[in-house]
Amino acid sequence: MYYVYSFLLVVAGLFTANFIFAYQSKHIDPHFWTTLKFQLLMLPFFCAANLAIGYGVKFGLKVLGNLSYVLIVSKCLELAISLLLGYLFFKEAPTWKTAIGLGFVVTGILITKLK
């Protein structure tokens, strides 16, 4: 059951944080005071996102017993969420270059985890 808790908490936290930044990039004026006001208003959401990510990693560590694997999975989830939000906010469809980049990431993960 901790697998489910860990996965849902990490996804919710990463989605929240990336959603805020994507929204800011598209809809918030880039001037300093406007951005500062928006970031201050988003502090409770960032706090909730950080708590969700932290507990998700903690539960994942309890299940897997290896922090490296938990962080690798969370980074892969963040890449997937970034692709999704890029499409939702900016209508950016992944290209073949994106697939090659993700292939490099996966290859790097496999190389570092080989014993």
N, C-alpha and C positions, 0 to 999 in steps of 0.2 A: 504494500500500500504506500510505502514511502517513495517508491518510484513515481507513482502518480502525483503525490504531493510535491515532490521535488520538481518534476517536469512542469506542472501547472504553475507553481510559484515562479520558477525561472522564466517561463514564457510570459507570464503576466507582467513581471517586473521589467524584462527586456522590451516587451512590446510598449509598455507605458513610457519608458525613457526614450526609446527611439521615436515613438509617436509624437512626443513633445518636441523633440528636435526637428522632426520632419515638418510638423505644423509651424514651428517658428521659422523655418527656412522658407516656407511658402507664403505664410500669411502675416508675419510680424515684420514691421518696418525695421531695417537693419541699424537704425540710429541707436546710439548708446542708451539713452533714457527709456526709449520704448522697449528695447531688449531687456534692460534691467527690470523694468516694471513687470514684464511678462515672466521673467525668471523668478522674481520674488513671489508672484502669484502661483507659480508652479512648484514652489518648495514643498508643500504638503504632498504633492503627487510624486516628486522625486524621493521624498522620505519613504513613502509607501513602496515605491519601486525598489529602492535599496533594501528595505526590509524583506520584500518578497524574494529578491535575488539572493540575499544573504541566507534566509531560511531554506530556500531551494537548494543552494549549494550545501548547506549543513545537512539537510535530509539526504541529498545525493551522496555525500561523503559517508553518512551512516550506512547507506545501502551498499555502495561500491567499495568503500574502504580505501580509495585512492583518489586524492584530490586532483591529480593530473587528468584523469579520465573525466571527472565531473566538469572541470574547467574547459576541457576540449569540447565536450558535448554542449556546454553552454555557449561557447564561442561559435559552434556550428549553428546552434539555434539563433544566435544573434545575426549571423550572416543571412539565414533564411528570412528572418523578420525584416532585415534591412532591404532585401530584395522585394519583399511583399510591400513594404511601405513606400519604397521607391516607385513601384508600379501604381499604388493607390494615390499617392500625392502628386507625382510628376509624370505619370504614364510612361515610365522608363521600363521597357521590356528588356530582360537579360539578352545579351548577344552571345555570339560564339566566344568573344573575348572573356566574358563573364564565366562561361563554362571552363575555359582554359585556366582562369585564375582560381576557380574553385577546385579544379583538378590539382593545381599546384598545392593548395592548402591541404587537400586530402592526402596527397603524396607526402608532403612534409610531416603530417601527423603519423602516417604509417611508418615512415622512416625513423622518426623519433621513438616510436613505440616498439619497434622490432628489437628483439633481444639477441 
